[in-house]
Structure formats: structure tokens, C-alpha cells
Amino acid sequence: MNKLVTAIVVTFRSKLLIDQCLKSLEDEGVSQMIVVDNASDDGTADYVAKHYPHIQLLRNSENIGFAAANNLAIQQLEQADSDVLLLNPDAWLAPDALAHMQAAMRSDSRIAIVGPSIERDQQLEPSLLLRPKASASIQFILSGMRAMETGGFAGEVAPNYPWSSITDGDHVRGSCMLVRYQAIQDVGLLDDMFFLYFEETEWCLRFRNQGWRVVIAPDAQAYHLGKASVKTQESLPSLELMRSAVLFWQRVYTKPQALLLRVLLWHMVLVKYMLLLPFPSTKERRKWLLKVASLSMNPFRLPMVYTNARRPPKWEA
């Protein structure tokens, strides 16, 4: 059953995490695996080559981002009847998880993406979400980006959570997702303009817009540590989150909605900056706020903040 699944794992400084991920795939009977290493400087690629010589390893000389690295692996595939499993290096599958996800995929030929139940920090993570709304994002910004009940930028949790059967939504978490290859041929690859964050959300919405279904198979269980790679960076990962949020608005919402969100974000961060101005200890935070204000106007002008990273080629200089 699992012979028609190709698992893709994108790594960056993942040497200490990769064993549990890859061994879970082996335990699930996955015969074809591709690891794409984004120029890790901790020996991740060499470790995979030594301990997993049967796994196809693609070494990037630069960190090209999550979307572009997955696309590189997807483009290696040739079987039109296969499924593609995208799995983060800090995530792993419980026994029979893949079988449950494939069973859900086979239940309807219009299902393009299947996500599992995901446990994070020993708690079940709401991993099936509805289409983000511009109005909710506006509320989120006006709340100082603290009112998580508005759905934030990601969208609200799909109804009937926790789910007991196959349930439809609009997008799943990108840490673990099974994708029908034929659907990828219809919709296209991940948008490599996203370096990190929101790429799977935009991708799922494209599938939905083309009439494909995005579902969760709650009987399938996966585990996710979360943000393990970005924790190895000195810079604030939330800067990349904000950059991708602005790009996401431009991709998904109408031009007036996207412009309004960017203007609101710009004003919100400047208000926060002024409130922090009297406190010398907030210097680094204020510098970060100024960067967010800048990228709210143009998310592509700021340099990458990740070690050995390469901008997507379409970004402006």
C-alpha cells in the first residue's frame, strides 16, 4: 500500500531530530524517501548520507526556503498515481498513521490533501482550519495581535473539533500532509515566493479554489515538536512570519483588503514603537518593530535573516 508514497523531508540544522522522523517513515513501510538539506552547518546532510544511504539526498548549497526545497523534490517524481507525504524533520508518524491517511485519500478521488491529528507539547493541535478571513486578520491586528480567538492570520478551527471522522476544511498544518500527485499536476507546486510560513496555507487554498477537497483523517496520528529549525537562529522567526503574512494577504485577498491590512499593520507597530520609546531596555524590540513596519510596505526589500539563506529569485533587490 505504501509503495506508492514518496516522503519528502526538508532539513535545516536537523541532525539531532532526523532519526525519529526517518525511522517512523521506515516503520510505516515508505520505500521512497527524499531528504532535501538546505545548507545545514551542523552536519545534517552528512549524517543522513552515512546512516541512511538508501534515502535520496539532495544537498542545497544555500538555504532556499521550505517551499522551494519541497518543490525541488516533487519535481524528481515521475509516478502519476503516487501520493506525496511532506513531513517536517521535527515530526514523526505514529504506527499505521500513513495507512489511515491513504485510506482517507482513497475514499474520494477529489481529495487532494489529507492531514493527520497532530500532537504538540503533549496536546492535540487543531490541525484543520477554515479559510482565513480579512476581517479576522483586521481584528487580530487591532488587538495588538494578541486576541487569538479571532483566528489570527491563519483562520478558525474547522467545526466539530476534536474530529471523530474524516472532516473537510480549507487548509491543514504543513508539518505533515499527504498530497495527491495528480492534484499537484492540476494546481501546481508550492509558491516559492514564501521562504517560511504560510506556504502550505496558500497551497491548500489553491487546491480548494480548483474544487479539490482538503481533509483530516483523525485516526492518523503524528507528533510535532514545532519550530525546531528556527530555534537554531539568532534572529526572530516572527519577522519571517510577518513577511509571509504580508505576502499571503497579497496572494489571497483583494487588493483593497491587502492594502488595508498592510496599512493597519504599519500603524500598529509604530504605535507600539512609540509606547516602548521611553524604555531603553526595549531597544532590540523597537528595532524589530521598525523592520516589521518596513516590510508591511514591501516584504521583499528586507534582507534574509537566516544563516546562509538565499532570497527567492523573484524578490526585488
N, C-alpha and C positions, 0 to 999 in steps of 0.2 A: 504493500500500500504506500509506504513512504518513499519508495524508489523514485517516484515522480516529483519529489520535493527537492528543491535546491535551497539550502540555507545560506544566507549572507550575513556575515558579521563584520561590522566596521569597527576597527580598533584605533585607539589613541591612548598611549600610556596605559595599556590594559594588561600588562604582564601578570600582575597579581590576581587578576579577576578571570582570565580567559579559560582556565581549566574547567571550572564548574559549568560555564556556558557550553564549551565544545563537548564535554563529556555527556552533558544532558542530551545533546543532539545525537551523539553516537548511541546512547541508550535508547533513543526513540527510533533508531534504525535509519537515520538520514544517511544516504550513501554519497551524496554530493554536497560538499560544503565549500564556500569561498570566503576566505578572510581577506579583507582589504585593510591594509595598515596605512594610516595617514601620518607617516613620517614620525612614528613614536621614537623618543630618545631614551626609552627605558629597556630596550631590547625585546619588545613585544614580538616583532616580526621574526627575529632570530629564534626566539623561544618556540613560536608556532612551527617554524621550519624544522626545528630539531625534534620536537615532541609529537608533532602531527604531520609527518611527511606526506601522508595520503591526502591532506587537505590542500586545495589550490590556494596559493598565497599570492596576492597582488600587493606589491610594495610601491607606495607613492613616495616620491622624493619630497613632497610638500603636503601639508595638511590642506586638502582640497574641500573639506567640509563633509557633513553626513550625507546630504543628498547626492552630491557628485560622486562620492565614493560608492554608494549603493548603485547608482546608475552604471558606473564602470563595471560592476559585477553583473548586473542584469543584462548588459549588452553582450556578455560572454555566453548567454544561454541560447540554446537552439531548439529545445523541445517545446512545441506549441501547446502540448497537453499537460505541461508541468505546473506546479504551484511554486511560488517563491516565498520563503519564510525569511522575513527581516527580523533579526534578533540582536539586541544590544549586547555588548560584551559583559556588562554587569547584570545580565538577566539570564535565567535558565528555566528549562521546562520541567514540570512535574511528570511522573510516569503517565503515559497514554495521552498527554496533552495534545500532541500532534494528531493522533488518531481522532480525537474529538473535534479538532478544528477542521480536519479533512472531511469528516462526516458531515459537518455543517456546510462546508463548501459544496459537497456533492448533492446536498438536499435541494438545491435550486441552481440552475445554470446561470441565473442573473446575479448570483452572489459574487462579488469581486474581492471583498476583503473580509476576513474573519479575525477577530481578536479574542484572546482568552481572558479569563478572570486573572487579575494581576494583584499579587500580594506585595505590599511595600511597607517596610518598617512594621512587619507583623500585623498589618491591617489591609483589608481589601480595598483596593484603589478603584474609584469609579472610572472605569476604562472605556466606557462607551458614552459618547457625548452628542449633543444636538448641534446643529449649525450655529456658529457664533452670530450674535446679532449686534449690529452697530449701536443700537440703543443701550444694550447691556454694557458694551465697551465704554460708551459715554458715561454711564453711571459709575463704572469702575474707576475711570479717570477722575471724575468729580469727587469720588470718595477718598481721593488720595491713594488709589489703588490698594485699598485695604478691605473693601466690602466684597469678600469673596462670594457672598450669596448671590451677587449679580451675575455670576458666571464668568467674571473676569473677562479676559480676552479669548478664552478657549471655548466658551459655550456651556450650557447647562447639562447636567447629567440626564441621560435618556430615561424615560419613565419606567416605573416598576422596579427600580433598583432596591435591593440586590436582585438580579435576574435569575430566574429558575429555568428558563428555556431560551432557545435561540431568539434573539431580540434585535430589531433594526434600530439603527441610529444614523448619524451623519459622519462621524469620524471616531477612530479608535486611537489609543496611545501607540506611538511609534516604537516603543521599546520591544514589542512583539506583535507582529502582524503577518498573517498568511494572505498572499495576494495571488489571484488567478493570472497566469501569464497571458492568456488570451485577452483579458481585460486591460492589461498593461499595453498590449499592442493596439487596443482601441483608444485608450485615453492618453497614453504617453508616459514618459518617465517622470520621476520626481523633478521639481523645479530647482535647478542648481543655483539659482539666484539666492536661495536660502542657504546660508552657511550652517546654521544651527538653530533649531527650534522652528515650529510651525510648518516645516516642510511636509510632514505627514498629514497635517490638518488640511492644508491646501490640496494635497493629492487626493485625499478621501473625498473632499467636496467636488473635485473634478469627476471622480467616479460617479458620485451621486447625480451630478448635473447631466451625465450621459445616460442615466437610467439604471445604473448598476446599484446593487444593494451592498450595504456595509453593516455587518452584524457582529454580535458577540456570541461565542459558544461558552456558556458559563461553566460547563463541565470540564473544560480545558483550564488547567491551572499553570500559571507562570509566576516567577518571582523576579523582582527587580530592585536592585539597590538604589539606583537613581542618582544621576549627576556625578557618577564616579569619575568620568574623564575630566569634566570641567572643574572638579575639585582639585585637580593637579595644576591648575593655572593660577597665577598670582592675580590676574585681572578679575574684575567682577563679571561673572557669567550673565548677570542680569542686563548688562549693556548689550550683549548679543540678543537676549530675549527681546529687548525693546526695539532693536534694529529690525529683527524679524517680524515683530508685531506691526511696525510701520509698513514694511513690505507686504505683509499679509493684507492689511487694510487696502492697499493699492491694488492688490490682486483680486480681492473678493467683493469689496463694497463698491458702491457707486462713487464717482469722482467727488461729488459734494460731501458724501459721508466720510470718505477717506480724508479729505481736506479738513473737515470739521474736527475729526479725531486728532489729526496732527496738530492743529492749532490749539486745541484743548490741552493736549499733552505738553506742548511748548509752554503754555501759560501755567499749567500746574507745577511743572518742575521749576520754573522761575520763581513762583510764589514760595515753594519750598526752599529754594536757594536764599531768598531774602530773609525768610524766617530763621535760617541757620547762620546767617552772616555774622551776628554778634558773638558767635561761639567759635573760638579759634580751634577747638578740638575737632570741628566738623570740616576741616579744610579738604580732606580727601573726598568726603561725601559731596561737598559742593562742586569739586572738580568733576565728579561723576555726573552730577545733575546738569552741568553745562554741556557735557558731551551728549546727554540724552536730549537736551534742548536742540543741539545742533543736528542730531540725526533725525529728530522729528520733522525737520525741514527737508533733509536729504540724507537718507540712511546709507548712501554709498560713498560719501565723502570722507568719513572717518576711517582711519586705518584699522586693519585687523588687530585684535588684542591677544590673539592666541599664538603661542610659540611656533615658529616655522610655518606660519599659515600663508596661504595664497588666496588672494581675492578671487572670487568668481570672475571669469574673463569678461563678462558683460558689464561689470561695475565700472563706474566712471573713475578716471584717475584723480 
